[in-house]
Amino acid sequence: MHTQYIIAFSLYFAVILLIGIFAHRQQNTAQDFIMGGRSLSFWVTAFSAHASDMSAWLFMAFPAAIYLGGMPALWIALGLILGMFLNWQFF
């Protein structure tokens, strides 16, 4: 294995570990972990929930649906765009 890959992975792992340790020290209760200590605005919470929902669908299920259904399944994309727009407008 190349030395550069090992160094890059080690640095990445160290940064992620430091972020985790810092975040762990900031949390005192389970509520701090689950809800951010109720200090987050509703916009941050809404964007987080929407991003989590869409990332699972767009990175895993949508490509599989296109692969299995072929080009006619591209209509799913229009439904997603329209549904996302209506979701943000009315909810």
C-alpha positions in Angstrom: 0.0 0.0 0.0 1.2 3.5 -0.7 2.5 5.6 2.1 0.5 8.6 1.0 -2.7 6.6 1.4 -1.8 5.6 4.9 -0.9 9.1 5.9 -4.1 10.6 4.4 -6.3 8.0 6.1 -4.5 8.4 9.4 -4.9 12.2 9.3 -8.6 11.9 8.4 -9.2 9.4 11.2 -7.4 11.6 13.7 -9.5 14.7 12.7 -12.8 12.7 12.9 -11.7 11.2 16.3 -10.9 14.7 17.6 -14.3 16.0 16.5 -16.0 13.0 18.2 -14.1 13.6 21.5 -14.9 17.3 21.5 -18.6 16.7 20.8 -18.7 14.0 23.5 -17.4 16.4 26.1 -20.1 19.0 25.1 -23.0 16.5 25.8 -24.2 15.8 29.3 -27.5 14.1 28.7 -29.2 12.0 26.1 -31.3 15.1 25.2 -28.1 16.9 24.3 -27.2 14.2 21.9 -30.6 13.7 20.4 -31.9 17.3 20.1 -28.7 19.3 20.4 -29.7 20.5 23.9 -32.8 22.1 22.3 -30.5 25.0 21.1 -31.0 24.4 17.4 -33.4 26.7 15.5 -36.3 25.1 13.6 -34.6 25.9 10.3 -31.6 23.8 11.2 -33.8 21.0 12.4 -35.9 21.1 9.2 -32.9 21.1 6.9 -31.3 18.3 8.8 -34.4 16.1 8.7 -34.9 16.8 5.0 -31.2 16.1 4.2 -31.3 12.8 6.0 -34.4 11.7 4.3 -33.3 12.7 0.8 -29.8 11.3 1.1 -31.0 7.8 1.8 -33.5 8.0 -1.0 -31.3 9.7 -3.6 -28.1 7.7 -3.1 -29.5 4.3 -2.7 -33.1 3.8 -3.7 -33.4 6.1 -6.7 -30.4 4.7 -8.6 -31.8 1.2 -7.9 -35.2 2.1 -9.1 -33.8 3.6 -12.4 -31.6 0.5 -12.9 -34.5 -1.9 -12.3 -37.2 0.1 -14.1 -35.1 1.6 -17.0 -35.6 5.0 -18.5 -39.4 5.1 -17.8 -38.6 5.2 -14.1 -37.0 8.6 -14.6 -40.5 10.0 -13.9 -39.7 9.4 -10.3 -37.4 12.3 -10.4 -40.2 14.7 -11.4 -42.3 13.3 -8.5 -39.4 13.9 -6.2 -38.9 17.5 -7.3 -42.6 18.3 -7.1 -43.0 16.6 -3.8 -40.0 18.4 -2.3 -41.2 21.7 -3.5 -44.7 21.1 -2.1 -43.2 19.8 1.1 -41.3 23.0 1.7 -44.1 25.3 0.6 -46.9 23.8 2.8 -45.1 22.2 5.7 
